[in-house]
Amino acid sequence: MSSDYTIEDKKKILHDTWLMKNTGIVPFMIELGPFHAAYKQYVEDDQAELEWNINYHREREAFLDFAMPNIKPNLGIGIVAEAFGCKASNNEEADPWIKPRIKEENRKEIKSLEVPDAKTNPAFVKAYQRIEYLQSKSDVPLRLVNVPSPLVTASLIWEYTSFIGATMLFPDDVHLLMEKVTEATIAFVQEQLRRIKNLYTMGHEMWHIPRDIGIRISDDTAALMSPNLYREFGVTYNNMISRAFGGIVVHSCGDVQNVVIPMMETEGLSGLDFTIPQNPNWEIIRDAAAGKVPLCLRHFYWDHGDQARVDLAEYTGTILDYFGRRGVLIQTSTPDAKTAIPLSRELAELCL
């Protein structure tokens, strides 16, 4: 990859890729190290989170890809559930654990569940304080605080297993919860956009997504649903998110073969973001989506399994051979910058 690519060059290429233009280039990105979750040591210390981000991007200066320096104001995927009164437990193993407050036995409490005020709710205020701290200490652009889909948040507020069953047994109660969650999610993101002075991306992950493309959401619960249930409880509320922000990029981990077709029915769909090694049926993804919407196809080194010895460049070549190059973005990772340097050269040969 030429060192002549400026930040503006990268933004232009990425913007054209999100618009499905034929750029002749497949943008690729290499992230470093193990997953950086919203661990207790970072959630409770804004300066520690800032320093981690600055050091991370300093390490990334050793190689070239289509990512750009930015800061993630990471508070975990349960932030909206926390705003609805779910208790969050900070820990050193993962994002804050979220204790659900709804089960089948008390589902009627959903009627009295108040939509959190986007400006004054304590969980949201915590997020705004983090945003303000980060942008007061650094001029590096910010991502959004974690953006869960309405389905993900609802499945945290309503105990997970019970929630999945409730989509079939108590759909009216689920819809009522989903309506409230969707309203809160939209208002929370809108308030962030009012406060963030230098926005890097319309999402909480590394890809640069300009505002005119829409918003990226994490919709991991989708992989557990049937096509019709996902249409009813996923697509319906993602449509509302999409209308509020002028488009939507939907991410889901797991095997999405049951839901990729209804995902394609989402209003204003601007892209799909999948962890491709977790999907044994590439054909259904290709036939449903390739060449129709942008595809961010992720394969981090750990997605292949702890004992796997996968050639990441060769695997990327297999992806491009199968899905084509138009509107495709490749996201991978290595344990450290040393191993990213040769990989970036190999990916540049494949993708540029």
Secondary structure by P-SEA (a helix, b strand, c coil): ccccccaaaaaaaaaaaaacccccbbbbbbbbcccccccaaaaacaaaaaaaaaaaaaaaccccccccbbbbbccccaaaaaaabbbbbbccccccbbbbcccccccccccccccccccccaaaaaaaaaaaaaaaaccccccccccccaaaaaaaaccaaaaaaaacccaaaaaaaaaaaaaaaaaaaaaaaacccccccccccccccccccbbbbbccccccccaaaaaaccaaaaaaaaaaccbbbbbbcccccccaaaaaaccccccccccccccccaaaaaaaccccccccccccccccccccccaaaaaaaaaaaacccccbbbbbccccaaaaaaaaaaaaaacc
